[in-house]
Amino acid sequence: MIGGGAGISFRNEFFEPPSPVNIPVQGFSTGSRLRLVLLPTHDHTSFHVNLRTPDDIVLHFNPRFDEGVVVNNSTRAGGWESEDRHDNILEQNKIYTLEFVSNGGIISIFLNGNHFADFVERTSSEGVHLIEIDGGVHVHSAHISH
């Protein structure tokens, strides 16, 4: 281990995946972590990361540069639920590390290692089968651990 740091073993790693990004997973249970290294691009007003079950979106993470907000939401039976809105601290054309960590009913979101927001699950993340990333963003890498 370089520098004596703690290592993390990732079950799935993806480098420079083509857009839109669709990563199959087998649940996003307590302790699961998704780490993305990404670059929001200047040619779109938003991008999104969705943690999906076969029927719904458990977490929709959606920075909207034209509105200056990040919207977190979910769907149930195909319909959108109430939005959680946060100030958008991301900037276009800058590289970020974005992490989603399952904490038993809460998904914690970290930006460059700093806590950004918590999203209370409205549908269990245990059934997540796909991670979707699309819009104005270039994904350098995606790492998933359980």
PyMOL commands that place a pseudoatom at each C-alpha (Angstrom):
pseudoatom trace, name=CA, resn=MET, resi=1, chain=A, elem=C, hetatm=0, pos=[0.000, 0.000, 0.000]
pseudoatom trace, name=CA, resn=ILE, resi=2, chain=A, elem=C, hetatm=0, pos=[1.523, 3.298, -1.077]
pseudoatom trace, name=CA, resn=GLY, resi=3, chain=A, elem=C, hetatm=0, pos=[1.820, 5.793, 1.745]
pseudoatom trace, name=CA, resn=GLY, resi=4, chain=A, elem=C, hetatm=0, pos=[0.338, 3.375, 4.273]
pseudoatom trace, name=CA, resn=GLY, resi=5, chain=A, elem=C, hetatm=0, pos=[-3.223, 4.395, 3.329]
pseudoatom trace, name=CA, resn=ALA, resi=6, chain=A, elem=C, hetatm=0, pos=[-6.243, 2.168, 3.608]
pseudoatom trace, name=CA, resn=GLY, resi=7, chain=A, elem=C, hetatm=0, pos=[-7.143, 0.450, 0.359]
pseudoatom trace, name=CA, resn=ILE, resi=8, chain=A, elem=C, hetatm=0, pos=[-10.640, -0.071, -0.966]
pseudoatom trace, name=CA, resn=SER, resi=9, chain=A, elem=C, hetatm=0, pos=[-11.370, -3.119, -3.041]
pseudoatom trace, name=CA, resn=PHE, resi=10, chain=A, elem=C, hetatm=0, pos=[-13.778, -2.271, -5.856]
pseudoatom trace, name=CA, resn=ARG, resi=11, chain=A, elem=C, hetatm=0, pos=[-15.842, -5.015, -7.381]
pseudoatom trace, name=CA, resn=ASN, resi=12, chain=A, elem=C, hetatm=0, pos=[-16.526, -3.065, -10.566]
pseudoatom trace, name=CA, resn=GLU, resi=13, chain=A, elem=C, hetatm=0, pos=[-14.367, -0.427, -12.212]
pseudoatom trace, name=CA, resn=PHE, resi=14, chain=A, elem=C, hetatm=0, pos=[-15.091, 1.404, -15.440]
pseudoatom trace, name=CA, resn=PHE, resi=15, chain=A, elem=C, hetatm=0, pos=[-12.736, 3.844, -17.153]
pseudoatom trace, name=CA, resn=GLU, resi=16, chain=A, elem=C, hetatm=0, pos=[-13.816, 6.320, -19.850]
pseudoatom trace, name=CA, resn=PRO, resi=17, chain=A, elem=C, hetatm=0, pos=[-17.209, 4.618, -20.393]
pseudoatom trace, name=CA, resn=PRO, resi=18, chain=A, elem=C, hetatm=0, pos=[-19.154, 5.851, -23.426]
pseudoatom trace, name=CA, resn=SER, resi=19, chain=A, elem=C, hetatm=0, pos=[-22.055, 8.210, -22.782]
pseudoatom trace, name=CA, resn=PRO, resi=20, chain=A, elem=C, hetatm=0, pos=[-24.771, 7.618, -21.784]
pseudoatom trace, name=CA, resn=VAL, resi=21, chain=A, elem=C, hetatm=0, pos=[-23.319, 5.390, -19.067]
pseudoatom trace, name=CA, resn=ASN, resi=22, chain=A, elem=C, hetatm=0, pos=[-25.329, 2.355, -17.944]
pseudoatom trace, name=CA, resn=ILE, resi=23, chain=A, elem=C, hetatm=0, pos=[-23.715, 0.216, -15.249]
pseudoatom trace, name=CA, resn=PRO, resi=24, chain=A, elem=C, hetatm=0, pos=[-25.479, -2.963, -14.126]
pseudoatom trace, name=CA, resn=VAL, resi=25, chain=A, elem=C, hetatm=0, pos=[-25.310, -3.623, -10.372]
pseudoatom trace, name=CA, resn=GLN, resi=26, chain=A, elem=C, hetatm=0, pos=[-26.819, -6.139, -7.980]
pseudoatom trace, name=CA, resn=GLY, resi=27, chain=A, elem=C, hetatm=0, pos=[-28.289, -3.911, -5.309]
pseudoatom trace, name=CA, resn=PHE, resi=28, chain=A, elem=C, hetatm=0, pos=[-26.989, -0.866, -3.482]
pseudoatom trace, name=CA, resn=SER, resi=29, chain=A, elem=C, hetatm=0, pos=[-27.263, -2.111, 0.090]
pseudoatom trace, name=CA, resn=THR, resi=30, chain=A, elem=C, hetatm=0, pos=[-25.790, -0.694, 3.306]
pseudoatom trace, name=CA, resn=GLY, resi=31, chain=A, elem=C, hetatm=0, pos=[-22.081, -0.081, 2.819]
pseudoatom trace, name=CA, resn=SER, resi=32, chain=A, elem=C, hetatm=0, pos=[-22.290, 0.076, -0.975]
pseudoatom trace, name=CA, resn=ARG, resi=33, chain=A, elem=C, hetatm=0, pos=[-20.368, 2.916, -2.568]
pseudoatom trace, name=CA, resn=LEU, resi=34, chain=A, elem=C, hetatm=0, pos=[-20.389, 4.466, -6.036]
pseudoatom trace, name=CA, resn=ARG, resi=35, chain=A, elem=C, hetatm=0, pos=[-17.458, 6.756, -6.797]
pseudoatom trace, name=CA, resn=LEU, resi=36, chain=A, elem=C, hetatm=0, pos=[-17.460, 8.791, -9.998]
pseudoatom trace, name=CA, resn=VAL, resi=37, chain=A, elem=C, hetatm=0, pos=[-14.721, 10.992, -11.388]
pseudoatom trace, name=CA, resn=LEU, resi=38, chain=A, elem=C, hetatm=0, pos=[-16.464, 13.290, -13.819]
pseudoatom trace, name=CA, resn=LEU, resi=39, chain=A, elem=C, hetatm=0, pos=[-16.351, 16.557, -15.697]
pseudoatom trace, name=CA, resn=PRO, resi=40, chain=A, elem=C, hetatm=0, pos=[-19.577, 18.535, -16.182]
pseudoatom trace, name=CA, resn=THR, resi=41, chain=A, elem=C, hetatm=0, pos=[-19.403, 19.925, -19.715]
pseudoatom trace, name=CA, resn=HIS, resi=42, chain=A, elem=C, hetatm=0, pos=[-20.328, 23.409, -20.879]
pseudoatom trace, name=CA, resn=ASP, resi=43, chain=A, elem=C, hetatm=0, pos=[-22.555, 22.240, -23.740]
pseudoatom trace, name=CA, resn=HIS, resi=44, chain=A, elem=C, hetatm=0, pos=[-25.535, 21.219, -21.551]
pseudoatom trace, name=CA, resn=THR, resi=45, chain=A, elem=C, hetatm=0, pos=[-27.453, 22.840, -18.709]
pseudoatom trace, name=CA, resn=SER, resi=46, chain=A, elem=C, hetatm=0, pos=[-27.625, 19.688, -16.569]
pseudoatom trace, name=CA, resn=PHE, resi=47, chain=A, elem=C, hetatm=0, pos=[-26.702, 16.058, -16.081]
pseudoatom trace, name=CA, resn=HIS, resi=48, chain=A, elem=C, hetatm=0, pos=[-28.087, 13.266, -13.940]
pseudoatom trace, name=CA, resn=VAL, resi=49, chain=A, elem=C, hetatm=0, pos=[-27.088, 10.144, -12.069]
pseudoatom trace, name=CA, resn=ASN, resi=50, chain=A, elem=C, hetatm=0, pos=[-29.937, 7.679, -11.493]
pseudoatom trace, name=CA, resn=LEU, resi=51, chain=A, elem=C, hetatm=0, pos=[-29.902, 4.667, -9.180]
pseudoatom trace, name=CA, resn=ARG, resi=52, chain=A, elem=C, hetatm=0, pos=[-32.650, 2.537, -10.739]
pseudoatom trace, name=CA, resn=THR, resi=53, chain=A, elem=C, hetatm=0, pos=[-34.708, -0.474, -9.802]
pseudoatom trace, name=CA, resn=PRO, resi=54, chain=A, elem=C, hetatm=0, pos=[-36.524, -2.293, -12.611]
pseudoatom trace, name=CA, resn=ASP, resi=55, chain=A, elem=C, hetatm=0, pos=[-39.565, -0.041, -12.063]
pseudoatom trace, name=CA, resn=ASP, resi=56, chain=A, elem=C, hetatm=0, pos=[-38.413, 3.175, -10.411]
pseudoatom trace, name=CA, resn=ILE, resi=57, chain=A, elem=C, hetatm=0, pos=[-35.587, 5.570, -9.627]
pseudoatom trace, name=CA, resn=VAL, resi=58, chain=A, elem=C, hetatm=0, pos=[-34.352, 5.276, -6.027]
pseudoatom trace, name=CA, resn=LEU, resi=59, chain=A, elem=C, hetatm=0, pos=[-32.174, 8.402, -6.369]
pseudoatom trace, name=CA, resn=HIS, resi=60, chain=A, elem=C, hetatm=0, pos=[-32.125, 10.990, -9.151]
pseudoatom trace, name=CA, resn=PHE, resi=61, chain=A, elem=C, hetatm=0, pos=[-29.122, 13.316, -8.640]
pseudoatom trace, name=CA, resn=ASN, resi=62, chain=A, elem=C, hetatm=0, pos=[-29.521, 16.252, -11.033]
pseudoatom trace, name=CA, resn=PRO, resi=63, chain=A, elem=C, hetatm=0, pos=[-27.255, 19.337, -11.041]
pseudoatom trace, name=CA, resn=ARG, resi=64, chain=A, elem=C, hetatm=0, pos=[-28.988, 22.106, -13.006]
pseudoatom trace, name=CA, resn=PHE, resi=65, chain=A, elem=C, hetatm=0, pos=[-26.503, 24.776, -13.982]
pseudoatom trace, name=CA, resn=ASP, resi=66, chain=A, elem=C, hetatm=0, pos=[-29.126, 27.098, -15.468]
pseudoatom trace, name=CA, resn=GLU, resi=67, chain=A, elem=C, hetatm=0, pos=[-31.042, 27.128, -12.154]
pseudoatom trace, name=CA, resn=GLY, resi=68, chain=A, elem=C, hetatm=0, pos=[-28.042, 26.998, -9.780]
pseudoatom trace, name=CA, resn=VAL, resi=69, chain=A, elem=C, hetatm=0, pos=[-29.433, 23.975, -7.925]
pseudoatom trace, name=CA, resn=VAL, resi=70, chain=A, elem=C, hetatm=0, pos=[-28.921, 20.263, -7.454]
pseudoatom trace, name=CA, resn=VAL, resi=71, chain=A, elem=C, hetatm=0, pos=[-32.198, 18.360, -7.372]
pseudoatom trace, name=CA, resn=ASN, resi=72, chain=A, elem=C, hetatm=0, pos=[-32.426, 15.000, -5.618]
pseudoatom trace, name=CA, resn=ASN, resi=73, chain=A, elem=C, hetatm=0, pos=[-35.610, 13.056, -6.193]
pseudoatom trace, name=CA, resn=SER, resi=74, chain=A, elem=C, hetatm=0, pos=[-37.076, 9.615, -6.782]
pseudoatom trace, name=CA, resn=THR, resi=75, chain=A, elem=C, hetatm=0, pos=[-39.958, 8.014, -8.620]
pseudoatom trace, name=CA, resn=ARG, resi=76, chain=A, elem=C, hetatm=0, pos=[-42.635, 5.673, -7.341]
pseudoatom trace, name=CA, resn=ALA, resi=77, chain=A, elem=C, hetatm=0, pos=[-44.945, 3.812, -9.709]
pseudoatom trace, name=CA, resn=GLY, resi=78, chain=A, elem=C, hetatm=0, pos=[-43.402, 5.883, -12.501]
pseudoatom trace, name=CA, resn=GLY, resi=79, chain=A, elem=C, hetatm=0, pos=[-44.310, 9.271, -10.985]
pseudoatom trace, name=CA, resn=TRP, resi=80, chain=A, elem=C, hetatm=0, pos=[-41.914, 11.858, -9.580]
pseudoatom trace, name=CA, resn=GLU, resi=81, chain=A, elem=C, hetatm=0, pos=[-41.998, 12.504, -5.841]
pseudoatom trace, name=CA, resn=SER, resi=82, chain=A, elem=C, hetatm=0, pos=[-41.105, 15.743, -4.023]
pseudoatom trace, name=CA, resn=GLU, resi=83, chain=A, elem=C, hetatm=0, pos=[-37.764, 17.339, -4.856]
pseudoatom trace, name=CA, resn=ASP, resi=84, chain=A, elem=C, hetatm=0, pos=[-34.948, 17.985, -2.404]
pseudoatom trace, name=CA, resn=ARG, resi=85, chain=A, elem=C, hetatm=0, pos=[-33.115, 21.099, -3.643]
pseudoatom trace, name=CA, resn=HIS, resi=86, chain=A, elem=C, hetatm=0, pos=[-29.604, 22.194, -2.708]
pseudoatom trace, name=CA, resn=ASP, resi=87, chain=A, elem=C, hetatm=0, pos=[-27.357, 25.012, -3.883]
pseudoatom trace, name=CA, resn=ASN, resi=88, chain=A, elem=C, hetatm=0, pos=[-25.289, 23.817, -6.835]
pseudoatom trace, name=CA, resn=ILE, resi=89, chain=A, elem=C, hetatm=0, pos=[-21.613, 24.120, -5.944]
pseudoatom trace, name=CA, resn=LEU, resi=90, chain=A, elem=C, hetatm=0, pos=[-20.458, 22.281, -9.065]
pseudoatom trace, name=CA, resn=GLU, resi=91, chain=A, elem=C, hetatm=0, pos=[-19.031, 24.240, -11.977]
pseudoatom trace, name=CA, resn=GLN, resi=92, chain=A, elem=C, hetatm=0, pos=[-18.891, 23.242, -15.595]
pseudoatom trace, name=CA, resn=ASN, resi=93, chain=A, elem=C, hetatm=0, pos=[-15.495, 22.241, -17.041]
pseudoatom trace, name=CA, resn=LYS, resi=94, chain=A, elem=C, hetatm=0, pos=[-14.027, 21.270, -13.654]
pseudoatom trace, name=CA, resn=ILE, resi=95, chain=A, elem=C, hetatm=0, pos=[-13.222, 17.711, -12.579]
pseudoatom trace, name=CA, resn=TYR, resi=96, chain=A, elem=C, hetatm=0, pos=[-14.991, 16.337, -9.499]
pseudoatom trace, name=CA, resn=THR, resi=97, chain=A, elem=C, hetatm=0, pos=[-15.107, 13.180, -7.444]
pseudoatom trace, name=CA, resn=LEU, resi=98, chain=A, elem=C, hetatm=0, pos=[-18.733, 12.417, -6.663]
pseudoatom trace, name=CA, resn=GLU, resi=99, chain=A, elem=C, hetatm=0, pos=[-19.591, 9.608, -4.226]
pseudoatom trace, name=CA, resn=PHE, resi=100, chain=A, elem=C, hetatm=0, pos=[-22.841, 7.965, -3.206]
pseudoatom trace, name=CA, resn=VAL, resi=101, chain=A, elem=C, hetatm=0, pos=[-22.744, 5.825, -0.044]
pseudoatom trace, name=CA, resn=SER, resi=102, chain=A, elem=C, hetatm=0, pos=[-25.624, 3.682, 1.235]
pseudoatom trace, name=CA, resn=ASN, resi=103, chain=A, elem=C, hetatm=0, pos=[-26.101, 4.063, 4.993]
pseudoatom trace, name=CA, resn=GLY, resi=104, chain=A, elem=C, hetatm=0, pos=[-29.159, 1.916, 5.673]
pseudoatom trace, name=CA, resn=GLY, resi=105, chain=A, elem=C, hetatm=0, pos=[-32.082, 3.976, 4.408]
pseudoatom trace, name=CA, resn=ILE, resi=106, chain=A, elem=C, hetatm=0, pos=[-30.027, 7.077, 3.670]
pseudoatom trace, name=CA, resn=ILE, resi=107, chain=A, elem=C, hetatm=0, pos=[-27.783, 7.695, 0.678]
pseudoatom trace, name=CA, resn=SER, resi=108, chain=A, elem=C, hetatm=0, pos=[-25.004, 10.125, 1.579]
pseudoatom trace, name=CA, resn=ILE, resi=109, chain=A, elem=C, hetatm=0, pos=[-23.575, 12.220, -1.242]
pseudoatom trace, name=CA, resn=PHE, resi=110, chain=A, elem=C, hetatm=0, pos=[-19.996, 13.488, -1.142]
pseudoatom trace, name=CA, resn=LEU, resi=111, chain=A, elem=C, hetatm=0, pos=[-18.334, 15.970, -3.476]
pseudoatom trace, name=CA, resn=ASN, resi=112, chain=A, elem=C, hetatm=0, pos=[-14.521, 15.956, -3.541]
pseudoatom trace, name=CA, resn=GLY, resi=113, chain=A, elem=C, hetatm=0, pos=[-14.541, 14.119, -0.211]
pseudoatom trace, name=CA, resn=ASN, resi=114, chain=A, elem=C, hetatm=0, pos=[-16.821, 16.634, 1.510]
pseudoatom trace, name=CA, resn=HIS, resi=115, chain=A, elem=C, hetatm=0, pos=[-20.358, 15.807, 2.604]
pseudoatom trace, name=CA, resn=PHE, resi=116, chain=A, elem=C, hetatm=0, pos=[-22.822, 17.466, 0.230]
pseudoatom trace, name=CA, resn=ALA, resi=117, chain=A, elem=C, hetatm=0, pos=[-26.239, 16.031, 1.111]
pseudoatom trace, name=CA, resn=ASP, resi=118, chain=A, elem=C, hetatm=0, pos=[-28.154, 13.075, 2.512]
pseudoatom trace, name=CA, resn=PHE, resi=119, chain=A, elem=C, hetatm=0, pos=[-31.098, 11.595, 0.647]
pseudoatom trace, name=CA, resn=VAL, resi=120, chain=A, elem=C, hetatm=0, pos=[-33.619, 9.585, 2.654]
pseudoatom trace, name=CA, resn=GLU, resi=121, chain=A, elem=C, hetatm=0, pos=[-34.598, 6.570, 0.567]
pseudoatom trace, name=CA, resn=ARG, resi=122, chain=A, elem=C, hetatm=0, pos=[-38.265, 6.454, -0.341]
pseudoatom trace, name=CA, resn=THR, resi=123, chain=A, elem=C, hetatm=0, pos=[-37.778, 3.067, -1.995]
pseudoatom trace, name=CA, resn=SER, resi=124, chain=A, elem=C, hetatm=0, pos=[-35.170, 0.588, -0.781]
pseudoatom trace, name=CA, resn=SER, resi=125, chain=A, elem=C, hetatm=0, pos=[-31.853, 0.757, -2.623]
pseudoatom trace, name=CA, resn=GLU, resi=126, chain=A, elem=C, hetatm=0, pos=[-31.468, -3.018, -2.188]
pseudoatom trace, name=CA, resn=GLY, resi=127, chain=A, elem=C, hetatm=0, pos=[-33.317, -3.442, -5.511]
pseudoatom trace, name=CA, resn=VAL, resi=128, chain=A, elem=C, hetatm=0, pos=[-31.065, -1.128, -7.539]
pseudoatom trace, name=CA, resn=HIS, resi=129, chain=A, elem=C, hetatm=0, pos=[-30.030, -2.943, -10.711]
pseudoatom trace, name=CA, resn=LEU, resi=130, chain=A, elem=C, hetatm=0, pos=[-28.715, -0.114, -12.906]
pseudoatom trace, name=CA, resn=ILE, resi=131, chain=A, elem=C, hetatm=0, pos=[-26.804, 3.125, -12.547]
pseudoatom trace, name=CA, resn=GLU, resi=132, chain=A, elem=C, hetatm=0, pos=[-27.518, 5.601, -15.339]
pseudoatom trace, name=CA, resn=ILE, resi=133, chain=A, elem=C, hetatm=0, pos=[-25.415, 8.689, -16.042]
pseudoatom trace, name=CA, resn=ASP, resi=134, chain=A, elem=C, hetatm=0, pos=[-26.414, 11.035, -18.848]
pseudoatom trace, name=CA, resn=GLY, resi=135, chain=A, elem=C, hetatm=0, pos=[-26.528, 14.651, -19.936]
pseudoatom trace, name=CA, resn=GLY, resi=136, chain=A, elem=C, hetatm=0, pos=[-23.769, 17.226, -19.973]
pseudoatom trace, name=CA, resn=VAL, resi=137, chain=A, elem=C, hetatm=0, pos=[-21.063, 15.216, -18.262]
pseudoatom trace, name=CA, resn=HIS, resi=138, chain=A, elem=C, hetatm=0, pos=[-17.967, 13.238, -19.217]
pseudoatom trace, name=CA, resn=VAL, resi=139, chain=A, elem=C, hetatm=0, pos=[-17.301, 10.292, -16.899]
pseudoatom trace, name=CA, resn=HIS, resi=140, chain=A, elem=C, hetatm=0, pos=[-13.588, 9.570, -16.471]
pseudoatom trace, name=CA, resn=SER, resi=141, chain=A, elem=C, hetatm=0, pos=[-14.169, 6.619, -14.158]
pseudoatom trace, name=CA, resn=ALA, resi=142, chain=A, elem=C, hetatm=0, pos=[-16.804, 4.825, -12.121]
pseudoatom trace, name=CA, resn=HIS, resi=143, chain=A, elem=C, hetatm=0, pos=[-16.018, 2.518, -9.194]
pseudoatom trace, name=CA, resn=ILE, resi=144, chain=A, elem=C, hetatm=0, pos=[-18.589, 0.418, -7.374]
pseudoatom trace, name=CA, resn=SER, resi=145, chain=A, elem=C, hetatm=0, pos=[-17.925, -1.440, -4.138]
pseudoatom trace, name=CA, resn=HIS, resi=146, chain=A, elem=C, hetatm=0, pos=[-20.151, -3.444, -1.830]
for i in range(1, 146): cmd.bond("trace and resi %d" % i, "trace and resi %d" % (i + 1))
show_as sticks, trace
zoom trace
